[in-house]
Amino acid sequence: MNDIKVHVVDYGRKYFQMRYVDPLTGRQRTRSTRVRRREAERVAAKWEHDLREGRYKELSKISWAEFRDRYEQEALAAKAPATAVKVSGTFNAVERILQAERLAAITSDQISRFQKQLRDEGLAESTIASHLRHLKAALRWAARKKLLTEVPDIDIHGGHQMKGRPITTEEFERMLAKVPAVVGNDGVESWECLLRGLWWSGLRLGEALNLSWTDDRLLCVDFSGRRPMFRIQAAAHKSRKGCILPMAPEFAEFLRNIPEAERSDFVFNPRSRRLSGNRPRVDTISKKITQIGRLAGIKVSEREKQGVSKVKYASAHDIRRAFGLRWANLVMPPVLQQLMRHGSISTTIEFYVGRNAEAAADVLWDAVGNTSGNTCPSAAPPPDPGSTQGTDATGVGEWGRQDSNLEPTDYESAALTD
């Protein structure tokens, strides 16, 4: 690019123009100096210097509408449907607030204005952060496709927070008691089966409703190996990757208690009041479970939105959160990551590991046989790793025993609210 030469020309316009011939394409490039003759030579010299040094990046001329169409057709096609819906919501918000005609108009300043407007509208910080993450991913894709010269700076704060919290055993039992009031007496058994399955499995609601006894095209139970497993095809996994993942012992026992004569088609079949023979849709089932949580009076978060207090009641995902918190105290993070089917271990660590400080402290004090105070324990130190002290006949020991049918433990979760 060292052979670029910028010339100042007069096209009879208000400002002088400057132009050069691109040595790679042979095409002539022109832009305005935006100054009168006296300053035009200086502006042209600076542009020539920036071009030769490779610092100048021409603004993208692609429209926002063209970019959105390409991104939805090319990038979102391989994503989960739920992701496409969320991205569409983000793009709609960008269009409503920024009203940008060109992709290049989405600058750092405009994104800051977008973030401020969302906050002024009373959106939760987690929702704002979600919008920004989707927007950032889209703009990075545009830069890779040469539709954008550079990705604007996007500051994301406070996004990784639970929107709800893990519910306790007592709260879960209250939910079970309210099932008849929401689904009717005829559907009680099938809905209780679904709720208990969510409690013991940690499955997302969509995963649970796709779980099959025999059909391995999406998500199915696999009892063929040494341990019960989940077999997940790419289309059913949030990460869009097929895999085999471990199943919690409690859920395996839950499944074994289902008579073999009933082990066909889907594992969970919540009945509709209409008795039409069709399974209710996922969003319908989700709303029913939240309605059960509301009738049970289980608030999992409460915040102000535009001066109005907004309460979130227990949902299917809060049951999953309870599963994650129970197992966080029993297994190492990599194992918990597989149990929760998280795409990244950072998600597991951020949301579940180390959040229950009191429980962790109890484990530490129990390990040295002193839970009564803050002084250095005078009792014997913890068993040496090479000794047999504190172990049973299996060699597991009271510090590491994990019974296959552990009862759920109540965990105080006030610290987990948003």
C-alpha positions in Angstrom: 0.0 0.0 0.0 3.0 2.3 0.0 2.3 3.4 -3.6 -0.9 5.1 -2.7 -1.1 8.7 -3.8 -4.0 10.9 -2.7 -5.0 13.8 -4.9 -7.2 16.8 -4.0 -9.8 17.6 -6.7 -12.5 20.2 -7.2 -15.9 18.8 -8.4 -17.6 22.1 -7.9 -19.1 21.0 -4.6 -19.1 22.8 -1.3 -15.9 21.1 -0.1 -12.9 19.8 -2.0 -12.7 16.1 -2.6 -9.8 13.7 -2.3 -9.3 10.5 -4.3 -6.8 7.7 -4.9 -6.7 4.4 -6.9 -6.7 1.3 -4.8 -3.7 -0.7 -6.0 -5.4 -4.1 -5.1 -8.6 -3.6 -6.9 -7.8 -0.8 -9.4 -10.9 1.0 -8.3 -11.0 4.7 -7.6 -11.9 5.8 -4.0 -13.2 9.2 -3.3 -14.2 11.0 -0.1 -14.8 14.6 1.0 -12.2 16.6 2.8 -15.0 18.6 4.5 -12.8 21.6 4.4 -12.0 24.5 2.0 -9.0 24.6 -0.3 -6.5 25.9 2.3 -6.9 22.9 4.5 -7.7 20.3 1.9 -4.1 19.5 1.1 -3.3 18.8 4.8 -6.4 16.5 5.2 -5.4 14.6 2.0 -1.9 14.2 3.2 -3.1 12.7 6.5 -5.5 10.3 4.7 -2.7 9.2 2.4 -0.4 8.6 5.5 -3.2 6.5 7.2 -3.8 4.5 4.1 -0.1 3.7 3.7 0.2 2.7 7.4 -3.0 0.5 7.2 -4.8 2.5 9.9 -7.7 3.7 7.8 -10.8 1.4 7.7 -13.6 2.3 5.4 -17.0 2.4 7.0 -19.3 -0.5 6.1 -22.2 0.6 3.8 -24.3 -2.5 4.5 -27.7 -1.6 6.0 -28.9 -2.9 9.3 -31.8 -4.7 7.6 -29.4 -6.5 5.3 -27.1 -7.5 8.1 -30.0 -8.8 10.2 -31.3 -10.9 7.4 -27.9 -12.4 6.7 -27.2 -13.1 10.4 -30.5 -14.8 10.9 -30.2 -16.9 7.7 -26.5 -17.8 8.1 -25.5 -17.7 11.7 -28.7 -18.5 13.6 -29.6 -21.5 11.4 -27.2 -23.7 13.5 -28.4 -22.4 16.8 -31.2 -23.7 19.1 -34.6 -22.3 18.3 -34.7 -20.6 21.8 -31.5 -18.8 21.0 -32.9 -17.5 17.7 -36.0 -16.2 19.6 -33.7 -14.3 22.1 -31.6 -12.8 19.4 -34.7 -11.7 17.5 -35.8 -9.9 20.7 -32.4 -8.2 21.0 -32.5 -7.0 17.4 -36.1 -5.7 17.9 -34.9 -3.7 20.9 -32.0 -2.3 18.9 -34.2 -1.2 16.1 -36.8 0.3 18.5 -34.2 2.3 20.5 -31.4 3.1 18.1 -33.3 3.2 14.8 -30.0 2.7 12.9 -30.2 2.5 9.1 -26.7 1.2 8.7 -24.8 -1.4 10.6 -21.8 1.0 11.0 -24.1 3.3 13.0 -24.0 0.8 15.9 -21.0 2.4 17.6 -19.8 2.2 21.2 -21.6 5.4 22.1 -24.9 4.1 20.6 -24.6 0.9 22.5 -24.1 2.8 25.7 -27.3 4.8 24.9 -29.0 1.5 24.2 -27.9 0.1 27.6 -29.1 3.2 29.4 -32.5 3.1 27.8 -33.0 -0.5 28.7 -32.1 0.3 32.3 -34.4 3.3 32.3 -37.2 1.0 31.1 -36.7 -1.0 34.3 -35.2 -4.2 32.7 -33.3 -6.4 35.1 -29.5 -6.3 34.8 -29.4 -9.9 33.8 -31.8 -9.2 30.9 -29.7 -6.2 29.8 -26.6 -8.3 29.9 -28.3 -11.0 27.8 -29.2 -8.4 25.1 -25.6 -7.1 25.1 -24.1 -10.6 24.8 -26.3 -11.5 21.8 -25.5 -8.1 20.2 -21.8 -8.5 20.8 -21.8 -12.0 19.3 -23.7 -10.7 16.2 -21.3 -7.8 15.7 -18.3 -10.1 16.1 -19.8 -12.3 13.4 -20.2 -9.3 11.1 -16.6 -8.3 11.6 -15.4 -11.9 10.7 -17.5 -11.6 7.5 -16.0 -8.2 6.7 -19.4 -6.6 7.0 -18.0 -4.4 9.8 -14.6 -2.9 10.1 -14.3 -3.3 13.8 -16.3 -4.4 16.8 -17.4 -1.6 19.1 -16.5 -1.8 22.8 -19.4 -3.3 24.8 -19.2 -3.2 28.6 -21.3 -6.0 30.2 -21.9 -5.7 33.9 -23.8 -7.9 36.4 -25.2 -10.2 33.8 -24.4 -13.6 35.3 -27.0 -13.7 38.1 -29.7 -16.2 38.8 -33.1 -14.9 37.8 -34.6 -17.1 40.5 -33.1 -19.3 43.3 -33.0 -22.9 44.3 -36.2 -23.9 46.1 -36.1 -25.9 49.3 -37.6 -29.4 50.0 -40.4 -27.8 52.0 -41.2 -25.5 49.1 -41.2 -28.3 46.6 -43.6 -30.3 48.8 -45.9 -27.2 48.9 -45.8 -27.1 45.1 -46.8 -30.8 44.9 -49.8 -30.0 47.2 -51.1 -27.4 44.8 -50.9 -29.5 41.7 -54.7 -30.6 41.8 -55.8 -26.9 42.1 -54.0 -26.1 38.8 -54.3 -29.2 36.6 -57.4 -30.9 38.0 -57.7 -34.2 39.8 -57.5 -36.3 36.6 -54.1 -35.0 35.7 -52.5 -35.0 39.2 -50.5 -38.2 38.8 -48.9 -37.3 35.5 -48.0 -33.8 36.7 -46.6 -35.0 40.0 -44.5 -37.5 38.0 -43.1 -34.6 35.9 -42.3 -32.4 38.9 -40.6 -35.2 40.8 -38.7 -36.1 37.7 -37.4 -32.5 37.4 -36.5 -32.5 41.1 -34.4 -35.7 40.8 -32.9 -35.3 37.3 -31.9 -31.7 37.0 -33.2 -31.7 33.5 -34.3 -28.5 31.8 -38.1 -28.5 31.1 -37.6 -28.9 27.4 -35.2 -31.8 27.9 -37.5 -33.5 30.3 -40.4 -33.3 27.8 -38.1 -34.7 25.1 -36.9 -37.6 27.2 -37.8 -40.9 25.7 -37.5 -44.5 26.8 -36.5 -45.9 23.4 -36.3 -43.1 20.8 -32.7 -42.0 20.6 -33.3 -39.3 17.9 -33.4 -36.6 20.6 -32.9 -37.5 24.2 -33.3 -41.0 25.7 -32.7 -43.1 28.7 -29.8 -45.6 28.3 -29.7 -48.5 30.8 -27.4 -50.6 28.6 -24.1 -49.8 30.2 -22.6 -50.3 33.7 -24.4 -47.1 34.9 -27.6 -45.4 33.7 -26.9 -42.6 31.3 -28.5 -39.9 29.2 -28.0 -40.2 25.4 -28.4 -36.8 23.9 -28.5 -36.1 20.2 -27.2 -32.7 19.0 -30.7 -31.4 18.2 -31.8 -31.9 21.8 -28.8 -30.4 23.5 -28.5 -26.7 24.3 -24.9 -26.7 23.0 -26.1 -28.4 19.7 -23.6 -31.3 20.3 -24.5 -34.9 20.7 -23.1 -36.7 23.8 -23.6 -39.3 26.6 -23.9 -37.8 30.1 -24.3 -39.3 33.6 -27.6 -39.6 35.3 -28.1 -38.9 39.0 -28.5 -42.1 41.0 -31.8 -40.8 42.5 -33.3 -40.2 39.1 -32.2 -43.7 37.9 -34.0 -45.2 40.9 -37.0 -43.0 40.1 -37.1 -44.4 36.6 -36.6 -48.0 37.7 -39.7 -47.7 39.9 -41.9 -47.0 36.8 -43.5 -50.3 35.7 -41.9 -51.8 32.6 -45.4 -51.9 30.9 -45.4 -48.1 31.0 -41.9 -47.7 29.6 -42.8 -46.6 26.1 -42.8 -43.3 24.1 -42.0 -40.3 26.3 -41.0 -40.7 30.0 -43.2 -37.7 31.0 -46.7 -37.2 29.7 -48.5 -34.4 31.7 -52.2 -34.6 30.9 -54.1 -31.7 29.5 -57.5 -30.7 31.0 -59.0 -30.9 27.5 -58.1 -34.6 27.1 -57.5 -34.1 23.4 -54.8 -36.7 23.3 -52.2 -34.1 22.4 -49.4 -33.2 24.8 -49.5 -29.6 26.0 -46.9 -27.3 24.5 -43.7 -26.6 26.4 -44.6 -23.0 27.1 -48.0 -24.1 28.4 -46.5 -26.6 30.8 -44.0 -23.9 31.9 -46.8 -21.5 32.7 -48.7 -24.2 34.6 -45.7 -25.0 36.8 -45.2 -21.3 37.5 -48.9 -21.1 38.4 -48.3 -23.9 40.8 -45.4 -22.0 42.4 -47.6 -18.9 42.7 -50.4 -20.8 44.4 -47.8 -22.3 46.8 -46.6 -18.8 47.6 -43.0 -19.4 46.7 -41.3 -16.2 45.7 -37.9 -16.7 44.2 -37.1 -13.0 43.4 -38.6 -9.6 43.7 -37.5 -6.4 42.1 -38.7 -2.9 41.2 -39.6 -2.2 37.5 -40.7 1.3 36.7 -41.8 1.9 40.3 -43.8 -1.3 40.5 -42.7 -4.3 42.5 -42.4 -7.4 40.3 -42.4 -10.8 41.9 -41.1 -14.0 40.3 -42.6 -17.2 41.5 -41.1 -20.7 41.5 -40.7 -22.2 38.0 -39.4 -25.4 36.5 -35.9 -23.9 36.3 -35.9 -23.1 40.0 -36.5 -26.9 40.6 -33.4 -27.5 38.4 -31.4 -24.9 40.5 -32.3 -26.9 43.6 -30.9 -30.0 42.0 -27.7 -28.2 41.1 -27.2 -26.8 44.6 -27.8 -30.2 46.3 -25.1 -31.8 44.1 -22.7 -28.9 44.4 -22.0 -30.0 47.9 -21.4 -33.6 47.0 -19.3 -33.7 43.8 -16.4 -31.8 42.2 -17.1 -29.0 39.6 -16.3 -31.1 36.5 -18.8 -33.8 37.6 -21.4 -31.2 38.4 -20.9 -29.6 35.0 -21.8 -32.9 33.4 -24.8 -33.4 35.7 -26.1 -29.9 34.8 -25.1 -30.3 31.1 -23.4 -26.9 31.1 -21.4 -26.1 28.0 -18.7 -24.3 30.1 -17.4 -25.2 33.5 -17.3 -21.4 34.2 -21.1 -21.5 34.3 -21.1 -24.3 36.8 -18.6 -22.5 39.1 -20.2 -19.1 38.8 -23.8 -20.3 39.6 -23.4 -23.2 42.0 -19.9 -23.9 43.4 -19.1 -22.0 46.6 -22.4 -20.2 46.9 -23.4 -21.9 50.1 -20.7 -20.6 52.4 -22.3 -22.0 55.6 -22.5 -25.5 54.2 -18.8 -25.3 53.1 -17.8 -24.1 56.5 -19.6 -27.0 58.2 -17.7 -29.4 56.1 -14.4 -27.9 57.0 -15.2 -27.9 60.8 -16.6 -31.4 60.7 -13.4 -32.6 59.0 -11.3 -31.7 62.0 -14.0 -32.8 64.6 -14.6 -29.3 66.0 -17.7 -27.2 65.3 -18.0 -25.3 68.5 -15.8 -22.2 68.0 -13.3 -20.2 66.2 -10.2 -21.4 68.1 -7.6 -23.7 66.5 -8.9 -27.3 67.2 -7.0 -29.3 69.8 -8.5 -32.5 68.5 -6.5 -34.9 66.3 -5.9 -33.7 62.8 -7.8 -35.0 59.8 -6.9 -38.6 58.8 -3.8 -39.1 56.8 -4.8 -39.8 53.1 -2.8 -43.1 53.3 -4.5 -44.4 56.5 -7.8 -46.3 56.9 -9.0 -44.1 59.8 -12.5 -42.8 59.2 -13.3 -45.3 56.4 -15.9 -48.0 56.2 -15.6 -51.4 54.6 -16.0 -49.9 51.1 -13.0 -47.7 51.6 -15.2 -44.6 50.8 -15.4 -43.2 54.3 -17.9 -40.9 56.0 -16.3 -37.9 54.4 -16.8 -39.1 50.9 -19.9 -41.3 51.0 -22.6 -40.6 48.4 -25.6 -42.8 49.0 -27.6 -43.5 45.8 -30.9 -42.4 47.4 -30.0 -39.3 49.3 -33.0 -37.3 50.5 -33.0 -33.7 49.4 -31.6 -31.3 51.9 -33.0 -27.9 52.7 -30.6 -25.2 51.8 -31.0 -21.7 52.9 -30.8 -19.8 49.6 -31.5 -16.2 50.5 -28.1 -15.3 49.2 -28.9 -16.6 45.8 -31.6 -14.1 45.0 -30.9 -11.5 42.3 
